[in-house]
Amino acid sequence: MHSLATAAPVPTALAQVDREKIYQWINELSSPETRENALLELSKKRESVPDLAPMLWHSFGTIAALLQEIVNIYPSINPPTLTAHQSNRVCNALALLQCVASHPETRSAFLAAHIPLFLYPFLHTVSKTRPFEYLRLTSLGVIVETGFHHFGQAGLELLTSSDLPTLASQSAGITGALVKTDEQEVINFLLTTEIIPLCLRIMESGSELSKTVATFILQKILLDDTGLAYICQTYERFSHVAMILGKMVLQLSKEPSARLLKHVVRCYLRLSDNPRAREALRQCLPDQLKDTTFAQVLKDDTTTKRWLAQLVKNLQEGQVTDPRGIPLPPQ
């Protein structure tokens, strides 16, 4: 157990004062009477204190206090009675867990403790009220923080604070530089849990923002060879993914979203790398991805246009045709 007193020295007196406040707030997490304010203050500081994650992880009782905040919300999930105040408070706790999930010194221990599983009940919720939407979005943010460095660089456009209220935007951690890695242990962990069906549920019925984050998580799982093999291992897994992606394409043709479409196309392109999935996609790829339905949406997005062209090319290669050039059904 590390002592908070052994933290690295800081160069200025002002920084030292701020650091003493950090220690005070961490200690205040242990007391129910002072916890709410400490959660709020620490969640505001998580970007400016580089070693906050190890401080939280190694200080006595802190992670237990954060998990208690999460568990306390469970009764408000079903029936769905979660208030905005409850949502903001638990999102501040999730913000601190997100901090622990993203730090290289604490990520492995965070996974080994299976802490993301405490968040899965939040991903199961279906209420479309704002408190529940922010709760799901913040929980997805923890999964993203755990596994995938650099969120922004990986193609998910900068999400502005106008998408979320101030507290939830701080908590969700998807309004700026999300720092992630593609570590094999993260993919392996996620594949042992129900994250894929949970993401698919949100991709089908969530808000545009939640759908985008959930699709990003699925995309990152698919981009890993183990993840692609897992999803294409059985017809049931592949068909579930293909069905949801198909529904999303249909919805996007009615309500376009360039950032969401980008990730949907990337998922299809990655699936086409698998021979069995490629054969199935020849039969079930939505027509909207083959015609000019999205030409206007993608007119300035050269990357997604290139992915889409490569997808169509992948599905055409190796296809048997009759003398008229019409594809023949598989034998």
N, C-alpha and C positions, 0 to 999 in steps of 0.2 A: 504494500500500500504506500503510495507516494504521498509526501506531505506537500501541501500547497506552498509552504514556505521555501521549498527548493526550486521554485520557478526561476527561470532565467532573469538576470538583472536587466533593468531598463535604464536608458541613458538620462532621462530627464526627471526632475522632481514632479512635474505635472503628470507624466506617464505613471510614476510611482503612486500618486494619489489615485489615479484611475484604476490602477491595478489593485490597490487596497479595496476599492469599491467592488471590483470583480470578486475578490475573496469574500467580501461581506455578503454579496448577493448569493454566491454559491452556498455559503453557510445558511443563509436564510431560506434556501430551498427545503431544508430539512424540517422547517416549522410550517404547519398548515396556515398559521396566522400571517406569516410574512411571504409565503410562497408566491402568491399571485403577482405582487409587485416585482419580486426577484425574477420571475419568468419573463415579465415584460422587459425589464431593464437588460437582462442578459441576452434576450433575443435581438435587441437593438445593437448589442455590442459584438455579435458573433463574427461579423465581417472584419472588425478592427482589432480583434485579439487573436492572433494566429494560433496560439497554443491553448485556446479555450477548450477544445475537445479533450486533450489529455487531462486538463484540470478538472473537467466535469467527470470524466471516466474514473479517475483515480481518487477523487474526494469521497469520503465516507457517506454513504446513503443517498448520493445525488441521483444516480440512475434509478434507484428504487423509487425515489420521489417523483421522477419524470414518468415512470411506468404507472405509478399510482394515479397521476393525472389522467393518463390514457384510460385506465380501467374504470375510473370514476365516471367516465362518459358512457360506458357500455349500456347502462340502464336507459339512457336517453335516445338510444338508437332504435329500439323496438319496444313499444311504439315510438315513432319518430317525434320526439319532443325537444330536440336540441335547439337551444336559443343562440342568438348571435354572441352573447357574452360567454356562454360555455364554449362555443366554437373558437372564439378568439383566444380564450385562455388555453385550451388544449393545443391550439395551433402554435402558441408560443412554446409549449413543452415539446411539440414535434420539431420546431425549429432548432432546438438545442440537440435533439436526437439526430437531426439532419447534420448538424455540425460534427457530431461524433462519427456519423456514418461516412462522412466525406474525408476525414483526416487519415493520412496514411498510417499514423501510429495507433489508431484506435479502430480502424475499419474491420480488420480481421477478427478482433475480439468481439466487436459489435455483431458480426455475422455468426461467430461461434456461439454466442449467447442466444441466437435466434430471435433477437429483439424485433426485427421487421414483422414477425408473425403477430405481434400485439396490434399491428396496424391493419391487418387483413379484415377484421370485422368492419372497419370504417369503409373499406373498398367494397364490401358486400352491400352497403346501403344504396337505396334507389330513390330516396326523397330528392326532389329537385329544388328544395328551398336553398337560399343562399348559404346558411350555416352549414348544411350538409355538403353543398358543392365545394366550399372552401376546405372542409374537413377532408374530403376525398382528394382534392387537388394537393393539399399539403402532404397527405400520406403518400401519394404518388411521388411527390418531390423527395421524400426520404428514400424511396426505392431508387430513384434516379441518382441521388447523391451517393448512395451506397455503391452503385455499380459503374457509373459511366462518366468519365472525365473527357472531354469538355463538352458539356451539354450544348452550349451555344455553337461551338465549332463543329459539332456533329450534325448541324443542319437545322436545329430547332431555333427559329428566329427569336430574337430578344423579345421577351414578353414584358410588356410595360405594366406599371403599377395601376394603370387604368383598368386592367383586367380584374383587379382584386382590391379590396379595401387595404388600407395601409398595414394593419396588423397582419392580415393574412398574406399580403405580398411579402412582408419580411419573413413570415414563417414558411411560405411555400418555397422560397429560395429559388424561384425560377424567373426572377425579374432582372437578373444580371448575370454575373459570371458564376455559373454552376461548374464546379470542378469535379470531374469524375474520371474513372479509369475503366478499361475493359479487362478486368482481371478474371481469369478462369474460375477462381473460387467463388466469385459473385454469381456467374452464370450457373455453375454447378449448384449453388445454394438455391437460386431462384427456381431451377428446374425440379428441385425436390419439394417445392411448395406449389400452391394453387395460383401463382401469380398470372399465368397465361389465361386461364378462364376468367379471372377477375379483370384483367386488362380488356379481354374481349367483351365482357359485359359493359364496361365503361365506354369502350369504342362504339358500342351499339346504341347506348342510351344516355351518355353523359353530355355535358355542355361541349361546345367546340374546343374550348381550352383543355378540358379534361381528356377529351378524345385525342387531342394532339399529343399530350404527355403520355397517355396510355399506349398510343400507336408507336411513339418513340421508344418506349420500353420494349414492346414487341419487336420492333425493328432491330434494336441492339441485341436481343436474344437471337434473332434470325441471322444476324451478321456473324455470330459465333458458329463455328462448324458443328460443335456439340448441340447448340440450340436448334440449328437447321435440321440436323439429323433427328433430333427428338420430335420436332413438330411433324416431320415427314415420315416418321417411323410407322404410324398407323393411319389408316384412311380416316378414322374418326377425328383425330387431331387435325390433320390437314383440312378436312372438309369443314370443320368448325371455323378454322381461321379463314379459309377461302370464302365461306358463307358471309362472315361478318365483314370482310374486306369488300365483298360484292355489294352488300347493303350500304356500306359507306360510300362507295362510288356512286350508287344510285342517288343517295341523299346529297352528295356533293354536286351532282349535276343540277340539282334544284336549288341548293344553297351553297355556292362555291366558297371554298377557303383554300387559298394557295398553300399556306403552311401545313394544313392537314393533308391536302392532296399529295404534297411532296413526300410525306412519310408513308402514305398508302402505296404510292407508286414504288418507293424503295423496297417496301415489304414484298410486293409482287415480283420485282426484279430479283430479289434475293431468293425467293421461292423457286424461280425459274432456273436457278443453278442446280437444283436437285432433279435428276432425270425423271423420277416418278411424278414429282410435283409438276414438272414441265409438261409431261404428257397430259395430266389432268387439266392444267391451265389452258391447254389448247381447246378444251371443250367448254371451260367455264369462265374464261376471262371476260369481264363485262364489255359489251360493245362500245360503251362510252369511252373506253381507253383505246379503242381501235379507230374511232372516227374523229371528228373535229369538235366534239362536245366541249373539251377543255382548252381549245386553242386560244381563246381570249384570256382565260385565267392564267395560262402559262406563257403568254406572249413575251414576257420579260424574264422568265425563269429558264435560262439555258440549261442549268443542271438537271432539272426535272424533265425537260424536253428530251435531253440526251438519255436519261434513264428510261423514259417511256419508249423511245426508239429502240434502245437496246433490248428491252423487254419483248417488243414485237418481233425483233430479229431473232432472239433466242427461241421464241415459240415457232418461228418459221423454219429454222434450221433443222435438218434431219427429218422434216415432215414428208411423208410419201404422198405424191399427187398423181392423178390420172393424166392422160395425154392432154386434157384441156387445162391442166394446172389447178384443178379443184382438189383440195385435200381429201384423201381417202381415210375412212375411219380406221382406228388401230385394229390389228388382227387379234 
